[in-house]
Amino acid sequence: MTETPVMAPMVDRLVDGLTASIVERGYRDTTVADIVRHARTSKRTFYEHFAGKEQCLIELLRRNNSDLIDGIRAAVDPDDEWQVQIRSAVGAYVAHIRARPAITLCWIREAPALGVVARPLNRQVMGDLTDLLVTVTQNPGFRRAGLTPVSPPLALILLGGLRELTAFIVEEGRDVEDITEPAVAAATALVTPQAGSQESHRPFTS
């Protein structure tokens, strides 16, 4: 179940301040002083809302990941042919990454490095994305083609690979459009398993 994000005007400003600083100098070099400078407020106000920049990053990434999921969901028409749905989902993912590459790298590289404090966020986003992928493959366009919905374990494998590919392309400074064709090919292969495969019917337990 998705946690309710922190909502307050000052929190919005602080999160926006962190976003600006990450774009300007990266997360690791960002200080609380940088955040409040961009947010045009004080350190005292910052610490009234967050224990430190790690908690502010977690809130930023929670919102970012919610936007990502909402964007993919909005882009996919359940009645489209299944191939079109895959391209629509990948297109929405790529558009999201293109709009915020620095934040994407924080999600992939920095959040896991935070350790236990970020573990709920990491589990939540991967769980939400897995659920979304499973749900999409249950849509009418997939059912008409006689395709079995992807299993959660296979969805997780696809998402893990996609995250790493995304980080590689962004870190290399390449066009994020380079994500599209490999992602479409992997998703297509995932929903059209070889005859006799039983993997899609196996339950997943975390």
C-alpha positions as CSV (number, residue, x, y, z in Angstrom):
1,M,0.0,0.0,0.0
2,T,1.4,3.4,-1.0
3,E,2.1,5.7,2.0
4,T,0.5,9.1,2.0
5,P,3.1,11.7,1.1
6,V,3.9,14.6,3.4
7,M,1.9,17.6,2.2
8,A,2.5,21.2,3.3
9,P,3.4,24.4,1.4
10,M,6.8,24.7,3.2
11,V,7.5,21.0,2.6
12,D,6.8,21.7,-1.1
13,R,9.3,24.5,-1.1
14,L,12.0,22.5,0.7
15,V,11.5,19.6,-1.7
16,D,11.8,21.9,-4.6
17,G,14.9,23.4,-3.0
18,L,16.5,20.0,-2.8
19,T,15.5,19.3,-6.4
20,A,17.2,22.5,-7.6
21,S,20.3,21.8,-5.6
22,I,20.6,18.2,-7.0
23,V,20.3,19.6,-10.5
24,E,22.9,22.3,-9.7
25,R,25.5,20.3,-7.9
26,G,24.4,16.7,-7.2
27,Y,22.9,15.1,-4.1
28,R,26.2,14.2,-2.4
29,D,27.5,17.8,-2.6
30,T,24.2,19.3,-1.5
31,T,24.0,20.6,2.0
32,V,21.0,21.8,4.1
33,A,22.3,25.3,3.5
34,D,21.9,24.8,-0.3
35,I,18.4,23.5,0.2
36,V,17.2,26.4,2.2
37,R,19.0,28.9,-0.1
38,H,16.9,27.6,-3.0
39,A,13.8,27.4,-0.9
40,R,14.4,30.9,0.5
41,T,13.9,29.9,4.0
42,S,16.1,29.1,7.1
43,K,17.8,26.0,8.5
44,R,15.6,26.3,11.5
45,T,12.5,25.9,9.3
46,F,14.1,23.0,7.5
47,Y,14.7,21.1,10.7
48,E,11.1,21.7,11.8
49,H,10.1,19.5,8.8
50,F,13.0,17.1,8.2
51,A,15.6,15.5,10.4
52,G,18.2,15.9,7.7
53,K,18.7,16.0,3.9
54,E,18.2,12.2,3.7
55,Q,14.6,12.5,4.9
56,C,14.0,15.3,2.5
57,L,15.4,13.2,-0.4
58,I,13.1,10.3,0.6
59,E,10.1,12.7,0.4
60,L,11.3,14.0,-3.0
61,L,11.7,10.5,-4.4
62,R,8.4,9.4,-3.0
63,R,6.7,12.2,-5.0
64,N,8.9,11.5,-8.1
65,N,8.0,7.9,-8.1
66,S,4.3,8.6,-7.7
67,D,4.5,11.0,-10.7
68,L,6.2,8.2,-12.7
69,I,3.5,5.7,-12.0
70,D,0.7,8.1,-12.6
71,G,2.3,9.1,-15.9
72,I,2.6,5.5,-17.1
73,R,-0.9,4.7,-16.0
74,A,-2.3,7.7,-17.8
75,A,-0.4,6.9,-21.0
76,V,-1.7,3.4,-21.4
77,D,-5.1,2.7,-23.0
78,P,-6.3,-0.7,-21.7
79,D,-8.2,-1.3,-25.0
80,D,-5.2,-0.7,-27.3
81,E,-3.4,-3.6,-28.8
82,W,-0.9,-5.1,-26.4
83,Q,2.1,-3.9,-28.5
84,V,0.8,-0.4,-28.4
85,Q,0.4,-0.5,-24.7
86,I,4.0,-1.6,-24.2
87,R,5.2,1.3,-26.3
88,S,3.0,3.7,-24.5
89,A,4.2,2.6,-21.1
90,V,7.9,2.8,-22.2
91,G,7.3,6.1,-23.8
92,A,5.9,7.6,-20.6
93,Y,8.8,6.1,-18.7
94,V,11.3,7.7,-21.0
95,A,9.6,11.1,-21.0
96,H,9.7,11.1,-17.2
97,I,13.4,10.3,-17.2
98,R,14.1,12.9,-19.8
99,A,12.4,15.6,-17.7
100,R,14.4,14.8,-14.5
101,P,17.6,12.8,-15.2
102,A,19.4,14.0,-12.0
103,I,16.5,13.0,-9.8
104,T,16.3,9.6,-11.6
105,L,20.0,8.9,-10.7
106,C,19.3,9.8,-7.1
107,W,16.4,7.2,-7.1
108,I,18.7,4.5,-8.6
109,R,22.1,5.3,-7.0
110,E,21.6,7.4,-3.9
111,A,18.5,6.0,-2.3
112,P,19.8,2.5,-1.8
113,A,23.0,3.9,-0.3
114,L,20.9,5.5,2.5
115,G,20.5,2.0,4.0
116,V,17.7,1.1,6.4
117,V,16.1,4.5,6.4
118,A,15.3,4.3,2.7
119,R,14.3,0.6,2.6
120,P,10.6,1.3,2.9
121,L,10.7,3.7,0.0
122,N,12.7,1.3,-2.2
123,R,10.4,-1.6,-1.4
124,Q,7.3,0.6,-2.0
125,V,8.3,1.9,-5.4
126,M,9.4,-1.5,-6.7
127,G,6.2,-3.0,-5.4
128,D,4.1,-0.3,-7.0
129,L,5.9,-0.6,-10.3
130,T,5.6,-4.4,-10.2
131,D,1.9,-4.1,-9.5
132,L,1.5,-1.7,-12.3
133,L,3.2,-3.9,-14.8
134,V,1.1,-6.9,-13.7
135,T,-2.1,-4.9,-14.0
136,V,-1.2,-3.6,-17.5
137,T,-0.7,-7.1,-18.7
138,Q,-4.2,-8.0,-17.5
139,N,-5.7,-5.3,-19.7
140,P,-8.2,-6.3,-22.5
141,G,-5.6,-5.7,-25.2
142,F,-3.4,-8.5,-23.7
143,R,-6.3,-10.8,-23.0
144,R,-7.5,-10.5,-26.6
145,A,-4.1,-11.8,-27.7
146,G,-4.4,-14.8,-25.3
147,L,-1.4,-13.6,-23.3
148,T,-1.0,-14.6,-19.7
149,P,-0.4,-11.7,-17.3
150,V,3.3,-11.4,-16.3
151,S,4.2,-12.8,-12.9
152,P,5.5,-10.5,-10.1
153,P,8.9,-12.2,-10.1
154,L,9.4,-11.7,-13.8
155,A,8.1,-8.1,-13.6
156,L,10.6,-7.4,-10.9
157,I,13.4,-8.8,-13.1
158,L,12.4,-6.5,-15.9
159,L,12.2,-3.5,-13.7
160,G,15.6,-4.2,-12.1
161,G,17.2,-4.4,-15.5
162,L,15.4,-1.3,-16.7
163,R,16.7,0.7,-13.7
164,E,20.3,-0.3,-14.4
165,L,20.0,0.4,-18.1
166,T,18.5,3.8,-17.3
167,A,21.3,4.7,-14.9
168,F,24.0,3.6,-17.4
169,I,22.5,5.8,-20.2
170,V,22.0,8.8,-18.0
171,E,25.5,8.5,-16.4
172,E,27.0,8.3,-19.9
173,G,25.2,11.4,-21.0
174,R,23.4,9.6,-23.8
175,D,20.0,10.3,-25.2
176,V,17.4,8.7,-22.9
177,E,15.6,7.7,-26.1
178,D,18.2,4.9,-26.3
179,I,16.2,3.2,-23.5
180,T,13.1,2.7,-25.7
181,E,13.9,-0.1,-28.0
182,P,15.7,-2.4,-25.5
183,A,12.9,-1.8,-23.0
184,V,10.2,-2.6,-25.6
185,A,12.0,-5.7,-26.7
186,A,12.5,-6.9,-23.1
187,A,8.8,-6.3,-22.2
188,T,7.6,-8.0,-25.4
189,A,9.7,-11.0,-24.7
190,L,8.5,-11.1,-21.1
191,V,4.8,-11.3,-22.1
192,T,5.3,-13.8,-24.9
193,P,7.1,-16.7,-23.1
194,Q,8.2,-19.8,-24.8
195,A,5.7,-22.6,-25.1
196,G,5.6,-24.8,-22.1
197,S,6.9,-22.2,-19.7
198,Q,5.2,-22.3,-16.3
199,E,7.0,-19.3,-14.7
200,S,4.1,-17.0,-15.3
201,H,1.9,-19.2,-13.2
202,R,4.2,-19.4,-10.2
203,P,3.3,-17.4,-7.1
204,F,5.6,-14.7,-5.7
205,T,6.4,-14.3,-2.1
206,S,8.7,-11.7,-0.8
